[in-house]
Amino acid sequence: MSKKTFTINLAAKKSGVGIETIRYYQRIGLVEKPEKPLSGYRIYSEGIVTRLLFIHRAKELGFSLAEIANLLVLGDAQCAETKVLATHKLEIIKSKLHDLQVIAGTLEQLIQSCESNSTNQGCPIITVISKKIT
């Protein structure tokens, strides 16, 4: 039974990340760099592609590369520690969502004030953004 191997191009396609991203991950130690054989093309194992997929999916969930490095170190057997990291990430995301909802509400109010500006004495949006802090 032979294991699948990939060139960097195929590894990138299979994992959904760019070739330069793979090289960057290698430079920062998230992914091992395969030895370069005499033929000149590095061969990436299925395990490396699986790791690239993990990194890609973790990034989609909002984890930073440093947090992903921690997740990779923890691995499958450290569920309690992984849960702590995920819970912390969720709290951060919920906080950001709240902040974004506040920003959206403010923008909606500014847009409404702009639409009701019948005097045409300047744009209320620009006026509010330009106000000096006193």
N, CA, C and O atoms as a GROMACS GRO file, in nm:
protein
  536
    1MET      N    1   0.083  -0.117   0.000
    1MET     CA    2   0.000   0.000   0.000
    1MET      C    3   0.089   0.125   0.000
    1MET      O    4   0.168   0.145   0.092
    2SER      N    5   0.075   0.208  -0.104
    2SER     CA    6   0.160   0.327  -0.113
    2SER      C    7   0.085   0.450  -0.064
    2SER      O    8  -0.036   0.464  -0.084
    3LYS      N    9   0.160   0.536  -0.001
    3LYS     CA   10   0.100   0.659   0.049
    3LYS      C   11   0.108   0.764  -0.061
    3LYS      O   12   0.202   0.766  -0.140
    4LYS      N   13   0.008   0.852  -0.064
    4LYS     CA   14   0.006   0.957  -0.164
    4LYS      C   15   0.112   1.061  -0.133
    4LYS      O   16   0.139   1.093  -0.017
    5THR      N   17   0.171   1.114  -0.239
    5THR     CA   18   0.265   1.224  -0.226
    5THR      C   19   0.225   1.332  -0.328
    5THR      O   20   0.157   1.305  -0.426
    6PHE      N   21   0.270   1.454  -0.300
    6PHE     CA   22   0.228   1.567  -0.380
    6PHE      C   23   0.346   1.662  -0.404
    6PHE      O   24   0.436   1.673  -0.320
    7THR      N   25   0.343   1.730  -0.517
    7THR     CA   26   0.434   1.842  -0.537
    7THR      C   27   0.377   1.959  -0.458
    7THR      O   28   0.264   1.951  -0.409
    8ILE      N   29   0.452   2.065  -0.446
    8ILE     CA   30   0.401   2.180  -0.370
    8ILE      C   31   0.276   2.237  -0.436
    8ILE      O   32   0.184   2.282  -0.368
    9ASN      N   33   0.272   2.234  -0.569
    9ASN     CA   34   0.156   2.284  -0.642
    9ASN      C   35   0.030   2.203  -0.607
    9ASN      O   36  -0.075   2.260  -0.579
   10LEU      N   37   0.043   2.071  -0.609
   10LEU     CA   38  -0.071   1.986  -0.575
   10LEU      C   39  -0.108   1.995  -0.427
   10LEU      O   40  -0.225   1.992  -0.392
   11ALA      N   41  -0.007   2.008  -0.342
   11ALA     CA   42  -0.033   2.024  -0.198
   11ALA      C   43  -0.111   2.152  -0.173
   11ALA      O   44  -0.202   2.156  -0.090
   12ALA      N   45  -0.076   2.256  -0.246
   12ALA     CA   46  -0.146   2.384  -0.233
   12ALA      C   47  -0.292   2.369  -0.278
   12ALA      O   48  -0.383   2.417  -0.210
   13LYS      N   49  -0.313   2.304  -0.390
   13LYS     CA   50  -0.449   2.286  -0.440
   13LYS      C   51  -0.533   2.200  -0.346
   13LYS      O   52  -0.649   2.232  -0.318
   14LYS      N   53  -0.475   2.091  -0.297
   14LYS     CA   54  -0.548   2.000  -0.207
   14LYS      C   55  -0.585   2.067  -0.075
   14LYS      O   56  -0.691   2.039  -0.017
   15SER      N   57  -0.498   2.154  -0.027
   15SER     CA   58  -0.519   2.214   0.105
   15SER      C   59  -0.591   2.348   0.100
   15SER      O   60  -0.639   2.397   0.202
   16GLY      N   61  -0.598   2.408  -0.018
   16GLY     CA   62  -0.666   2.537  -0.030
   16GLY      C   63  -0.582   2.656   0.010
   16GLY      O   64  -0.636   2.764   0.032
   17VAL      N   65  -0.452   2.637   0.020
   17VAL     CA   66  -0.363   2.749   0.051
   17VAL      C   67  -0.267   2.770  -0.066
   17VAL      O   68  -0.247   2.679  -0.147
   18GLY      N   69  -0.209   2.888  -0.074
   18GLY     CA   70  -0.118   2.920  -0.181
   18GLY      C   71   0.021   2.860  -0.160
   18GLY      O   72   0.058   2.823  -0.049
   19ILE      N   73   0.094   2.851  -0.268
   19ILE     CA   74   0.231   2.798  -0.262
   19ILE      C   75   0.317   2.884  -0.170
   19ILE      O   76   0.392   2.831  -0.088
   20GLU      N   77   0.307   3.016  -0.183
   20GLU     CA   78   0.387   3.105  -0.098
   20GLU      C   79   0.345   3.092   0.049
   20GLU      O   80   0.428   3.109   0.139
   21THR      N   81   0.219   3.064   0.072
   21THR     CA   82   0.171   3.042   0.208
   21THR      C   83   0.235   2.917   0.267
   21THR      O   84   0.276   2.916   0.384
   22ILE      N   85   0.243   2.812   0.187
   22ILE     CA   86   0.310   2.689   0.233
   22ILE      C   87   0.454   2.720   0.269
   22ILE      O   88   0.503   2.676   0.373
   23ARG      N   89   0.523   2.794   0.184
   23ARG     CA   90   0.663   2.828   0.211
   23ARG      C   91   0.675   2.912   0.338
   23ARG      O   92   0.769   2.894   0.416
   24TYR      N   93   0.580   3.003   0.358
   24TYR     CA   94   0.581   3.084   0.480
   24TYR      C   95   0.561   2.995   0.602
   24TYR      O   96   0.633   3.009   0.701
   25TYR      N   97   0.464   2.904   0.595
   25TYR     CA   98   0.442   2.812   0.707
   25TYR      C   99   0.566   2.730   0.736
   25TYR      O  100   0.594   2.698   0.852
   26GLN      N  101   0.640   2.695   0.634
   26GLN     CA  102   0.765   2.622   0.653
   26GLN      C  103   0.867   2.709   0.726
   26GLN      O  104   0.935   2.664   0.818
   27ARG      N  105   0.878   2.835   0.684
   27ARG     CA  106   0.975   2.926   0.745
   27ARG      C  107   0.946   2.949   0.893
   27ARG      O  108   1.039   2.962   0.973
   28ILE      N  109   0.818   2.955   0.930
   28ILE     CA  110   0.785   2.981   1.071
   28ILE      C  111   0.768   2.853   1.153
   28ILE      O  112   0.740   2.859   1.272
   29GLY      N  113   0.784   2.738   1.089
   29GLY     CA  114   0.784   2.612   1.161
   29GLY      C  115   0.650   2.544   1.180
   29GLY      O  116   0.641   2.448   1.256
   30LEU      N  117   0.545   2.592   1.114
   30LEU     CA  118   0.416   2.525   1.126
   30LEU      C  119   0.411   2.397   1.044
   30LEU      O  120   0.338   2.303   1.078
   31VAL      N  121   0.487   2.393   0.937
   31VAL     CA  122   0.489   2.278   0.847
   31VAL      C  123   0.635   2.242   0.820
   31VAL      O  124   0.719   2.330   0.798
   32GLU      N  125   0.662   2.113   0.822
   32GLU     CA  126   0.800   2.072   0.794
   32GLU      C  127   0.831   2.091   0.646
   32GLU      O  128   0.743   2.083   0.560
   33LYS      N  129   0.957   2.117   0.618
   33LYS     CA  130   1.003   2.135   0.481
   33LYS      C  131   1.066   2.004   0.435
   33LYS      O  132   1.168   1.961   0.490
   34PRO      N  133   1.006   1.941   0.335
   34PRO     CA  134   1.062   1.814   0.288
   34PRO      C  135   1.202   1.834   0.229
   34PRO      O  136   1.235   1.941   0.178
   35GLU      N  137   1.282   1.730   0.239
   35GLU     CA  138   1.414   1.736   0.178
   35GLU      C  139   1.401   1.753   0.028
   35GLU      O  140   1.305   1.707  -0.033
   36LYS      N  141   1.499   1.820  -0.031
   36LYS     CA  142   1.497   1.840  -0.175
   36LYS      C  143   1.581   1.730  -0.240
   36LYS      O  144   1.702   1.725  -0.221
   37PRO      N  145   1.516   1.641  -0.314
   37PRO     CA  146   1.590   1.532  -0.378
   37PRO      C  147   1.670   1.582  -0.499
   37PRO      O  148   1.659   1.698  -0.539
   38LEU      N  149   1.748   1.494  -0.555
   38LEU     CA  150   1.829   1.532  -0.671
   38LEU      C  151   1.743   1.576  -0.789
   38LEU      O  152   1.788   1.658  -0.870
   39SER      N  153   1.622   1.524  -0.801
   39SER     CA  154   1.533   1.562  -0.910
   39SER      C  155   1.491   1.709  -0.901
   39SER      O  156   1.444   1.767  -0.999
   40GLY      N  157   1.507   1.769  -0.782
   40GLY     CA  158   1.478   1.910  -0.767
   40GLY      C  159   1.341   1.945  -0.715
   40GLY      O  160   1.317   2.061  -0.681
   41TYR      N  161   1.250   1.850  -0.708
   41TYR     CA  162   1.115   1.878  -0.662
   41TYR      C  163   1.093   1.817  -0.524
   41TYR      O  164   1.111   1.697  -0.505
   42ARG      N  165   1.054   1.899  -0.430
   42ARG     CA  166   1.022   1.848  -0.297
   42ARG      C  167   0.891   1.770  -0.306
   42ARG      O  168   0.800   1.807  -0.380
   43ILE      N  169   0.885   1.663  -0.231
   43ILE     CA  170   0.767   1.578  -0.228
   43ILE      C  171   0.698   1.596  -0.094
   43ILE      O  172   0.760   1.576   0.012
   44TYR      N  173   0.572   1.632  -0.097
   44TYR     CA  174   0.494   1.656   0.023
   44TYR      C  175   0.408   1.535   0.052
   44TYR      O  176   0.338   1.484  -0.035
   45SER      N  177   0.414   1.489   0.176
   45SER     CA  178   0.337   1.371   0.216
   45SER      C  179   0.191   1.406   0.239
   45SER      O  180   0.154   1.524   0.248
   46GLU      N  181   0.111   1.304   0.248
   46GLU     CA  182  -0.031   1.322   0.279
   46GLU      C  183  -0.047   1.387   0.417
   46GLU      O  184  -0.139   1.466   0.440
   47GLY      N  185   0.044   1.353   0.508
   47GLY     CA  186   0.040   1.412   0.642
   47GLY      C  187   0.061   1.563   0.640
   47GLY      O  188  -0.003   1.636   0.715
   48ILE      N  189   0.151   1.608   0.554
   48ILE     CA  190   0.174   1.753   0.543
   48ILE      C  191   0.050   1.821   0.487
   48ILE      O  192   0.011   1.928   0.534
   49VAL      N  193  -0.011   1.760   0.386
   49VAL     CA  194  -0.133   1.817   0.327
   49VAL      C  195  -0.244   1.820   0.431
   49VAL      O  196  -0.320   1.917   0.438
   50THR      N  197  -0.256   1.717   0.512
   50THR     CA  198  -0.355   1.713   0.619
   50THR      C  199  -0.329   1.826   0.718
   50THR      O  200  -0.422   1.892   0.764
   51ARG      N  201  -0.204   1.848   0.751
   51ARG     CA  202  -0.167   1.957   0.843
   51ARG      C  203  -0.200   2.093   0.781
   51ARG      O  204  -0.250   2.182   0.851
   52LEU      N  205  -0.174   2.110   0.653
   52LEU     CA  206  -0.209   2.234   0.584
   52LEU      C  207  -0.360   2.258   0.586
   52LEU      O  208  -0.405   2.370   0.607
   53LEU      N  209  -0.436   2.151   0.565
   53LEU     CA  210  -0.583   2.161   0.574
   53LEU      C  211  -0.626   2.204   0.714
   53LEU      O  212  -0.714   2.289   0.729
   54PHE      N  213  -0.565   2.147   0.815
   54PHE     CA  214  -0.596   2.182   0.954
   54PHE      C  215  -0.570   2.331   0.977
   54PHE      O  216  -0.654   2.401   1.033
   55ILE      N  217  -0.454   2.378   0.933
   55ILE     CA  218  -0.418   2.519   0.950
   55ILE      C  219  -0.519   2.608   0.879
   55ILE      O  220  -0.566   2.708   0.934
   56HIS      N  221  -0.552   2.571   0.756
   56HIS     CA  222  -0.648   2.649   0.677
   56HIS      C  223  -0.784   2.657   0.746
   56HIS      O  224  -0.844   2.764   0.754
   57ARG      N  225  -0.833   2.544   0.794
   57ARG     CA  226  -0.964   2.541   0.861
   57ARG      C  227  -0.961   2.617   0.992
   57ARG      O  228  -1.057   2.686   1.026
   58ALA      N  229  -0.852   2.605   1.066
   58ALA     CA  230  -0.840   2.677   1.193
   58ALA      C  231  -0.838   2.829   1.169
   58ALA      O  232  -0.896   2.905   1.246
   59LYS      N  233  -0.772   2.872   1.063
   59LYS     CA  234  -0.772   3.014   1.028
   59LYS      C  235  -0.912   3.061   0.994
   59LYS      O  236  -0.951   3.171   1.032
   60GLU      N  237  -0.988   2.978   0.924
   60GLU     CA  238  -1.126   3.014   0.890
   60GLU      C  239  -1.211   3.031   1.016
   60GLU      O  240  -1.308   3.106   1.015
   61LEU      N  241  -1.175   2.961   1.122
   61LEU     CA  242  -1.247   2.973   1.250
   61LEU      C  243  -1.198   3.092   1.332
   61LEU      O  244  -1.248   3.117   1.442
   62GLY      N  245  -1.101   3.164   1.280
   62GLY     CA  246  -1.054   3.285   1.347
   62GLY      C  247  -0.929   3.270   1.430
   62GLY      O  248  -0.885   3.366   1.493
   63PHE      N  249  -0.870   3.151   1.433
   63PHE     CA  250  -0.748   3.132   1.511
   63PHE      C  251  -0.629   3.198   1.441
   63PHE      O  252  -0.616   3.191   1.319
   64SER      N  253  -0.544   3.261   1.519
   64SER     CA  254  -0.421   3.319   1.467
   64SER      C  255  -0.319   3.207   1.444
   64SER      O  256  -0.339   3.095   1.490
   65LEU      N  257  -0.213   3.238   1.374
   65LEU     CA  258  -0.110   3.136   1.351
   65LEU      C  259  -0.045   3.091   1.482
   65LEU      O  260  -0.010   2.974   1.497
   66ALA      N  261  -0.029   3.183   1.576
   66ALA     CA  262   0.027   3.146   1.707
   66ALA      C  263  -0.067   3.051   1.781
   66ALA      O  264  -0.023   2.954   1.843
   67GLU      N  265  -0.197   3.080   1.773
   67GLU     CA  266  -0.294   2.992   1.837
   67GLU      C  267  -0.298   2.856   1.767
   67GLU      O  268  -0.312   2.752   1.832
   68ILE      N  269  -0.285   2.857   1.636
   68ILE     CA  270  -0.283   2.732   1.561
   68ILE      C  271  -0.161   2.649   1.600
   68ILE      O  272  -0.170   2.527   1.613
   69ALA      N  273  -0.048   2.715   1.618
   69ALA     CA  274   0.072   2.644   1.662
   69ALA      C  275   0.045   2.575   1.796
   69ALA      O  276   0.088   2.462   1.817
   70ASN      N  277  -0.024   2.644   1.886
   70ASN     CA  278  -0.060   2.584   2.016
   70ASN      C  279  -0.153   2.464   1.997
   70ASN      O  280  -0.136   2.361   2.061
   71LEU      N  281  -0.252   2.479   1.909
   71LEU     CA  282  -0.344   2.368   1.882
   71LEU      C  283  -0.269   2.247   1.828
   71LEU      O  284  -0.298   2.134   1.865
   72LEU      N  285  -0.174   2.272   1.740
   72LEU     CA  286  -0.097   2.162   1.682
   72LEU      C  287  -0.012   2.092   1.788
   72LEU      O  288   0.004   1.970   1.785
   73VAL      N  289   0.041   2.170   1.881
   73VAL     CA  290   0.120   2.111   1.989
   73VAL      C  291   0.029   2.028   2.081
   73VAL      O  292   0.066   1.918   2.123
   74LEU      N  293  -0.089   2.081   2.111
   74LEU     CA  294  -0.181   2.010   2.199
   74LEU      C  295  -0.228   1.880   2.136
   74LEU      O  296  -0.235   1.776   2.203
   75GLY      N  297  -0.259   1.884   2.009
   75GLY     CA  298  -0.301   1.764   1.939
   75GLY      C  299  -0.435   1.711   1.987
   75GLY      O  300  -0.511   1.780   2.056
   76ASP      N  301  -0.461   1.590   1.949
   76ASP     CA  302  -0.590   1.526   1.970
   76ASP      C  303  -0.616   1.488   2.116
   76ASP      O  304  -0.731   1.479   2.158
   77ALA      N  305  -0.511   1.465   2.193
   77ALA     CA  306  -0.526   1.407   2.327
   77ALA      C  307  -0.549   1.511   2.436
   77ALA      O  308  -0.574   1.474   2.551
   78GLN      N  309  -0.542   1.637   2.403
   78GLN     CA  310  -0.551   1.743   2.504
   78GLN      C  311  -0.680   1.822   2.491
   78GLN      O  312  -0.677   1.944   2.477
   79CYS      N  313  -0.792   1.754   2.494
   79CYS     CA  314  -0.923   1.816   2.469
   79CYS      C  315  -0.954   1.929   2.568
   79CYS      O  316  -1.007   2.032   2.527
   80ALA      N  317  -0.922   1.912   2.694
   80ALA     CA  318  -0.954   2.014   2.795
   80ALA      C  319  -0.880   2.144   2.765
   80ALA      O  320  -0.939   2.252   2.772
   81GLU      N  321  -0.751   2.135   2.733
   81GLU     CA  322  -0.672   2.254   2.701
   81GLU      C  323  -0.720   2.318   2.571
   81GLU      O  324  -0.724   2.440   2.559
   82THR      N  325  -0.755   2.235   2.474
   82THR     CA  326  -0.806   2.285   2.347
   82THR      C  327  -0.938   2.357   2.368
   82THR      O  328  -0.964   2.460   2.305
   83LYS      N  329  -1.022   2.303   2.455
   83LYS     CA  330  -1.150   2.367   2.486
   83LYS      C  331  -1.128   2.505   2.546
   83LYS      O  332  -1.201   2.598   2.513
   84VAL      N  333  -1.029   2.519   2.632
   84VAL     CA  334  -0.999   2.649   2.693
   84VAL      C  335  -0.962   2.750   2.584
   84VAL      O  336  -1.010   2.863   2.585
   85LEU      N  337  -0.875   2.709   2.492
   85LEU     CA  338  -0.836   2.798   2.383
   85LEU      C  339  -0.955   2.836   2.295
   85LEU      O  340  -0.972   2.952   2.258
   86ALA      N  341  -1.039   2.738   2.263
   86ALA     CA  342  -1.156   2.763   2.178
   86ALA      C  343  -1.256   2.853   2.250
   86ALA      O  344  -1.316   2.941   2.188
   87THR      N  345  -1.274   2.833   2.379
   87THR     CA  346  -1.366   2.916   2.457
   87THR      C  347  -1.318   3.061   2.459
   87THR      O  348  -1.398   3.154   2.444
   88HIS      N  349  -1.190   3.079   2.479
   88HIS     CA  350  -1.131   3.214   2.478
   88HIS      C  351  -1.150   3.279   2.340
   88HIS      O  352  -1.185   3.397   2.331
   89LYS      N  353  -1.128   3.203   2.235
   89LYS     CA  354  -1.145   3.255   2.099
   89LYS      C  355  -1.290   3.294   2.076
   89LYS      O  356  -1.317   3.399   2.016
   90LEU      N  357  -1.384   3.214   2.122
   90LEU     CA  358  -1.526   3.244   2.107
   90LEU      C  359  -1.562   3.374   2.179
   90LEU      O  360  -1.639   3.454   2.127
   91GLU      N  361  -1.507   3.394   2.298
   91GLU     CA  362  -1.534   3.518   2.373
   91GLU      C  363  -1.484   3.639   2.295
   91GLU      O  364  -1.551   3.742   2.289
   92ILE      N  365  -1.368   3.628   2.236
   92ILE     CA  366  -1.312   3.738   2.156
   92ILE      C  367  -1.401   3.766   2.035
   92ILE      O  368  -1.429   3.882   2.004
   93ILE      N  369  -1.444   3.661   1.967
   93ILE     CA  370  -1.528   3.677   1.849
   93ILE      C  371  -1.662   3.741   1.886
   93ILE      O  372  -1.710   3.829   1.815
   94LYS      N  373  -1.722   3.697   1.996
   94LYS     CA  374  -1.849   3.757   2.040
   94LYS      C  375  -1.831   3.905   2.073
   94LYS      O  376  -1.919   3.986   2.044
   95SER      N  377  -1.720   3.940   2.134
   95SER     CA  378  -1.691   4.079   2.165
   95SER      C  379  -1.677   4.161   2.037
   95SER      O  380  -1.728   4.273   2.027
   96LYS      N  381  -1.608   4.104   1.940
   96LYS     CA  382  -1.592   4.174   1.811
   96LYS      C  383  -1.727   4.189   1.740
   96LYS      O  384  -1.754   4.293   1.680
   97LEU      N  385  -1.810   4.086   1.748
   97LEU     CA  386  -1.943   4.095   1.688
   97LEU      C  387  -2.023   4.208   1.752
   97LEU      O  388  -2.090   4.284   1.682
   98HIS      N  389  -2.017   4.219   1.883
   98HIS     CA  390  -2.086   4.327   1.953
   98HIS      C  391  -2.035   4.462   1.904
   98HIS      O  392  -2.113   4.552   1.873
   99ASP      N  393  -1.903   4.476   1.897
   99ASP     CA  394  -1.844   4.601   1.849
   99ASP      C  395  -1.889   4.633   1.707
   99ASP      O  396  -1.920   4.748   1.676
  100LEU      N  397  -1.894   4.532   1.622
  100LEU     CA  398  -1.938   4.553   1.484
  100LEU      C  399  -2.086   4.592   1.477
  100LEU      O  400  -2.124   4.673   1.393
  101GLN      N  401  -2.168   4.537   1.565
  101GLN     CA  402  -2.309   4.575   1.569
  101GLN      C  403  -2.326   4.721   1.610
  101GLN      O  404  -2.411   4.792   1.557
  102VAL      N  405  -2.244   4.766   1.704
  102VAL     CA  406  -2.246   4.906   1.746
  102VAL      C  407  -2.205   4.995   1.629
  102VAL      O  408  -2.268   5.097   1.603
  103ILE      N  409  -2.099   4.957   1.560
  103ILE     CA  410  -2.052   5.034   1.444
  103ILE      C  411  -2.160   5.038   1.336
  103ILE      O  412  -2.186   5.144   1.278
  104ALA      N  413  -2.225   4.924   1.309
  104ALA     CA  414  -2.331   4.919   1.209
  104ALA      C  415  -2.446   5.013   1.247
  104ALA      O  416  -2.499   5.084   1.161
  105GLY      N  417  -2.484   5.014   1.373
  105GLY     CA  418  -2.591   5.102   1.419
  105GLY      C  419  -2.554   5.249   1.400
  105GLY      O  420  -2.636   5.330   1.358
  106THR      N  421  -2.431   5.282   1.433
  106THR     CA  422  -2.384   5.420   1.415
  106THR      C  423  -2.387   5.459   1.268
  106THR      O  424  -2.432   5.568   1.233
  107LEU      N  425  -2.339   5.372   1.183
  107LEU     CA  426  -2.340   5.402   1.039
  107LEU      C  427  -2.483   5.416   0.987
  107LEU      O  428  -2.509   5.503   0.903
  108GLU      N  429  -2.574   5.333   1.033
  108GLU     CA  430  -2.714   5.344   0.991
  108GLU      C  431  -2.771   5.480   1.030
  108GLU      O  432  -2.841   5.543   0.951
  109GLN      N  433  -2.740   5.526   1.152
  109GLN     CA  434  -2.787   5.657   1.196
  109GLN      C  435  -2.727   5.768   1.110
  109GLN      O  436  -2.795   5.864   1.074
  110LEU      N  437  -2.598   5.755   1.080
  110LEU     CA  438  -2.533   5.858   0.998
  110LEU      C  439  -2.593   5.862   0.857
  110LEU      O  440  -2.614   5.970   0.801
  111ILE      N  441  -2.619   5.746   0.802
  111ILE     CA  442  -2.678   5.740   0.668
  111ILE      C  443  -2.817   5.803   0.669
  111ILE      O  444  -2.852   5.876   0.577
  112GLN      N  445  -2.896   5.775   0.774
  112GLN     CA  446  -3.030   5.834   0.784
  112GLN      C  447  -3.021   5.987   0.798
  112GLN      O  448  -3.101   6.060   0.739
  113SER      N  449  -2.924   6.033   0.876
  113SER     CA  450  -2.911   6.178   0.891
  113SER      C  451  -2.866   6.242   0.760
  113SER      O  452  -2.902   6.357   0.731
  114CYS      N  453  -2.791   6.171   0.682
  114CYS     CA  454  -2.749   6.221   0.551
  114CYS      C  455  -2.868   6.227   0.456
  114CYS      O  456  -2.884   6.323   0.380
  115GLU      N  457  -2.953   6.124   0.461
  115GLU     CA  458  -3.070   6.120   0.373
  115GLU      C  459  -3.171   6.228   0.410
  115GLU      O  460  -3.242   6.278   0.323
  116SER      N  461  -3.177   6.265   0.538
  116SER     CA  462  -3.273   6.367   0.579
  116SER      C  463  -3.211   6.507   0.581
  116SER      O  464  -3.274   6.601   0.629
  117ASN      N  465  -3.093   6.522   0.530
  117ASN     CA  466  -3.025   6.650   0.526
  117ASN      C  467  -3.079   6.731   0.408
  117ASN      O  468  -3.027   6.723   0.296
  118SER      N  469  -3.184   6.808   0.434
  118SER     CA  470  -3.247   6.884   0.326
  118SER      C  471  -3.181   7.019   0.306
  118SER      O  472  -3.205   7.085   0.204
  119THR      N  473  -3.098   7.061   0.399
  119THR     CA  474  -3.037   7.193   0.388
  119THR      C  475  -2.913   7.192   0.300
  119THR      O  476  -2.866   7.297   0.256
  120ASN      N  477  -2.860   7.076   0.274
  120ASN     CA  478  -2.738   7.062   0.193
  120ASN      C  479  -2.626   7.152   0.241
  120ASN      O  480  -2.553   7.210   0.160
  121GLN      N  481  -2.612   7.164   0.372
  121GLN     CA  482  -2.505   7.245   0.430
  121GLN      C  483  -2.390   7.158   0.478
  121GLN      O  484  -2.336   7.180   0.586
  122GLY      N  485  -2.356   7.065   0.401
  122GLY     CA  486  -2.248   6.975   0.438
  122GLY      C  487  -2.302   6.838   0.472
  122GLY      O  488  -2.416   6.822   0.514
  123CYS      N  489  -2.219   6.743   0.454
  123CYS     CA  490  -2.258   6.604   0.476
  123CYS      C  491  -2.245   6.570   0.624
  123CYS      O  492  -2.137   6.582   0.681
  124PRO      N  493  -2.354   6.527   0.687
  124PRO     CA  494  -2.348   6.492   0.829
  124PRO      C  495  -2.248   6.380   0.859
  124PRO      O  496  -2.188   6.376   0.967
  125ILE      N  497  -2.230   6.289   0.765
  125ILE     CA  498  -2.134   6.179   0.788
  125ILE      C  499  -1.994   6.236   0.803
  125ILE      O  500  -1.922   6.202   0.897
  126ILE      N  501  -1.955   6.322   0.709
  126ILE     CA  502  -1.822   6.383   0.714
  126ILE      C  503  -1.808   6.471   0.837
  126ILE      O  504  -1.703   6.473   0.901
  127THR      N  505  -1.914   6.543   0.871
  127THR     CA  506  -1.910   6.630   0.989
  127THR      C  507  -1.884   6.550   1.116
  127THR      O  508  -1.799   6.589   1.197
  128VAL      N  509  -1.954   6.439   1.134
  128VAL     CA  510  -1.936   6.357   1.255
  128VAL      C  511  -1.797   6.296   1.257
  128VAL      O  512  -1.732   6.296   1.361
  129ILE      N  513  -1.751   6.245   1.146
  129ILE     CA  514  -1.618   6.183   1.140
  129ILE      C  515  -1.509   6.284   1.168
  129ILE      O  516  -1.406   6.253   1.227
  130SER      N  517  -1.533   6.409   1.122
  130SER     CA  518  -1.431   6.515   1.134
  130SER      C  519  -1.429   6.585   1.268
  130SER      O  520  -1.338   6.664   1.293
  131LYS      N  521  -1.526   6.559   1.357
  131LYS     CA  522  -1.532   6.629   1.486
  131LYS      C  523  -1.404   6.607   1.566
  131LYS      O  524  -1.350   6.497   1.574
  132LYS      N  525  -1.360   6.715   1.625
  132LYS     CA  526  -1.243   6.709   1.712
  132LYS      C  527  -1.284   6.659   1.850
  132LYS      O  528  -1.395   6.684   1.896
  133ILE      N  529  -1.196   6.589   1.913
  133ILE     CA  530  -1.219   6.543   2.050
  133ILE      C  531  -1.188   6.660   2.143
  133ILE      O  532  -1.083   6.723   2.133
  134THR      N  533  -1.280   6.687   2.233
  134THR     CA  534  -1.257   6.799   2.326
  134THR      C  535  -1.236   6.750   2.466
  134THR      O  536  -1.215   6.830   2.557
   0.00000   0.00000   0.00000
